Amino acid sequence: MTDPSSHLSRTADAYDAMAVPYAAIDRTDLNGPSLDGAFLAAFADRIRSTGGGPVAELGCGPGPVTARLRDLGLDAYGVDLSPVMIDLARKTYPDLRFEVGSMDALELAAGGTAGIVSWYSVIHVPPRELPPYFAEFRRVLAPGGTLLLAFFESEGDPVTVFDHRVTPAYRWPIDELARLAADAGFTEIGRMLREPYEGERYRRGHLLMRSGPAAPVTV
């Protein structure tokens, strides 16, 4: 049973309470020629180029990113802490699979997942508690599997807590988040930083990583 005082319970309860207005946020930019959409497409290209397989969006919310991954040709499904979010996702995208679950204790076989997308979901994990999440991602990914992280970047500051619209979250220096993932056995493939769009407060960071050491260089 989840400790009601833990950040997991607080996050799930907060997203349950805000699920309907949160689901109404416009995310059509993911489907067009946006930088965020381009990074999702790059993730999809890598999954296809490495043989395909199931892809998990962890912290899927009401499901638009999972649906976009499906539209990009991937065998995608979603996992989220919030039962209300999962209910909304199932109603909105009845052809896709969505399950209630926690990113740090996935009910998935070791090495059976081709890719993981964490789209602004690890932002709610207290910094000291984040390494086990990366270890769990590494456990379920196949050798050479792909991890995509999207997060709020701290713009030169240390890890910084901020007043996210749903529940407190953390902004990360991109180098620090990449280092934590590397400590868990991931190798960076690429990164992107973009400045805030109109109406956004903070710079956005994206990291594309593979499970395992860097591939050998061939000449």
C-alpha positions in Angstrom: 0.0 0.0 0.0 1.3 3.5 -0.8 2.1 5.6 2.2 -0.5 8.5 2.2 2.2 10.9 3.3 4.5 10.0 0.4 5.1 12.2 -2.7 3.4 9.4 -4.8 0.1 9.7 -2.9 0.3 13.5 -2.9 0.9 13.5 -6.7 -1.8 11.0 -7.4 -4.3 12.9 -5.3 -3.4 16.2 -6.9 -3.8 14.9 -10.4 -7.0 13.2 -9.6 -8.4 16.5 -8.4 -7.2 18.4 -11.5 -7.7 15.7 -14.1 -10.5 17.3 -16.1 -9.0 20.9 -16.5 -5.6 19.3 -17.0 -6.9 17.2 -19.8 -8.4 20.2 -21.5 -5.0 21.9 -22.1 -4.3 22.3 -25.8 -1.5 19.9 -26.9 -2.0 20.1 -30.6 1.6 21.4 -31.0 2.8 17.8 -30.6 1.2 16.9 -33.9 2.7 19.8 -35.9 6.2 21.1 -36.8 7.1 22.0 -33.3 10.4 21.3 -31.5 8.7 19.1 -29.0 7.0 17.1 -31.7 10.3 16.8 -33.6 11.9 15.2 -30.5 9.1 12.7 -30.2 9.5 11.9 -33.9 13.2 11.3 -33.4 12.4 8.9 -30.5 10.0 7.0 -32.8 12.6 6.9 -35.6 15.1 5.3 -33.2 12.6 2.7 -31.9 11.8 1.7 -35.5 15.5 1.6 -36.5 16.4 -0.6 -33.6 13.8 -3.2 -34.4 10.6 -1.9 -32.7 8.8 -3.3 -29.8 6.5 -2.0 -27.0 6.9 1.5 -25.8 5.7 2.7 -22.4 4.7 6.3 -21.7 5.2 6.7 -17.9 3.2 9.4 -16.3 0.9 9.5 -19.3 -1.9 11.6 -17.8 -4.9 11.8 -20.1 -3.0 10.1 -23.0 -2.2 12.6 -25.8 1.5 11.8 -25.9 0.7 8.0 -25.9 -1.7 8.6 -28.8 0.9 10.6 -30.7 3.4 7.8 -30.3 0.8 5.4 -31.7 0.3 7.8 -34.6 4.1 7.7 -35.2 3.8 4.0 -35.8 4.8 2.7 -32.3 3.2 0.0 -30.2 2.6 2.4 -27.3 0.7 2.2 -24.0 0.4 4.5 -21.0 1.0 4.2 -17.2 0.0 6.8 -14.6 -0.4 7.1 -10.9 -3.8 8.8 -11.1 -6.8 6.6 -11.6 -8.9 9.5 -12.7 -6.4 10.4 -15.4 -6.3 6.8 -16.6 -10.1 6.7 -16.8 -10.0 9.9 -19.0 -7.3 8.4 -21.2 -9.3 5.2 -21.7 -12.4 7.1 -22.6 -10.6 9.4 -25.0 -8.4 6.8 -26.7 -10.4 3.5 -26.3 -8.1 1.7 -28.8 -5.0 2.2 -26.6 -4.0 0.5 -23.4 -3.7 2.5 -20.2 -2.9 1.2 -16.7 -2.6 2.6 -13.2 0.9 2.2 -11.9 4.0 3.8 -10.4 7.2 4.6 -12.4 9.4 3.3 -9.6 7.7 -0.2 -9.4 6.5 -1.2 -12.9 4.6 -4.4 -13.4 6.8 -5.1 -16.5 9.2 -7.9 -17.2 12.9 -7.1 -17.2 14.3 -6.3 -20.6 10.9 -6.5 -22.4 10.4 -2.8 -23.3 11.9 -1.1 -26.4 11.4 2.4 -25.2 10.2 4.6 -22.4 8.9 8.2 -22.6 8.8 10.3 -19.4 7.1 13.4 -20.6 7.3 15.9 -17.7 6.6 13.2 -15.2 9.9 12.7 -13.3 9.6 16.4 -12.5 7.5 15.5 -9.4 10.0 13.1 -7.9 12.1 14.6 -5.1 15.7 14.8 -6.3 17.1 12.4 -3.7 14.5 9.8 -4.7 15.1 9.9 -8.4 17.9 7.4 -8.9 15.7 4.3 -8.2 13.4 5.5 -10.9 16.2 5.5 -13.4 17.2 2.1 -12.2 13.7 0.8 -12.8 13.7 2.3 -16.3 16.9 0.5 -17.0 15.5 -2.8 -15.6 12.5 -2.9 -17.9 14.3 -1.7 -21.1 15.8 -4.1 -23.5 19.6 -3.8 -24.1 20.0 -0.7 -26.2 16.4 0.4 -25.5 15.6 4.1 -25.7 14.6 6.6 -23.0 13.2 10.0 -23.7 13.0 12.5 -20.8 11.2 15.9 -21.1 11.4 18.3 -18.1 11.7 21.9 -17.0 15.3 23.1 -17.2 16.7 25.2 -14.3 18.5 27.7 -16.6 21.8 27.7 -14.8 20.4 27.3 -11.3 20.7 24.2 -9.1 17.7 21.8 -8.9 14.9 24.2 -8.0 11.3 23.5 -6.7 8.5 25.5 -8.3 4.8 25.9 -8.1 3.6 23.6 -10.9 -0.1 24.1 -11.8 -1.0 20.7 -10.2 1.5 19.9 -7.5 5.1 21.1 -6.6 7.7 20.0 -9.1 11.4 20.4 -9.8 13.4 22.1 -12.5 16.7 20.4 -13.3 20.0 21.5 -14.8 20.2 19.3 -18.0 23.8 18.2 -17.2 22.8 17.1 -13.7 19.8 15.0 -15.0 21.9 13.5 -17.7 24.6 12.5 -15.1 22.0 10.8 -12.9 20.7 8.8 -15.9 24.3 7.9 -16.8 24.9 6.7 -13.2 22.0 4.3 -13.8 23.5 2.9 -17.0 22.2 5.2 -19.7 24.3 6.8 -22.5 23.2 10.1 -24.0 22.3 10.1 -27.7 21.1 13.7 -27.9 19.6 16.7 -26.1 17.5 19.7 -26.8 16.9 22.9 -24.9 14.2 25.3 -26.0 13.1 28.7 -24.7 9.6 29.2 -23.3 6.8 29.7 -25.8 4.4 32.5 -25.2 2.5 31.8 -21.9 5.2 29.4 -20.6 7.5 30.3 -17.7 10.5 28.1 -18.0 13.0 26.7 -20.5 12.2 23.1 -21.5 14.8 20.3 -21.6 14.8 17.0 -23.5 17.2 14.1 -23.3 17.4 11.1 -25.6 19.3 8.2 -24.1 20.0 4.5 -24.7 20.2 1.7 -22.1 23.7 0.5 -21.8 27.2 1.8 -22.7 27.9 3.8 -25.8 27.9 1.8 -29.1 31.3 1.1 -30.6 32.5 3.5 -33.3 33.0 2.0 -36.7 35.1 3.7 -39.4 
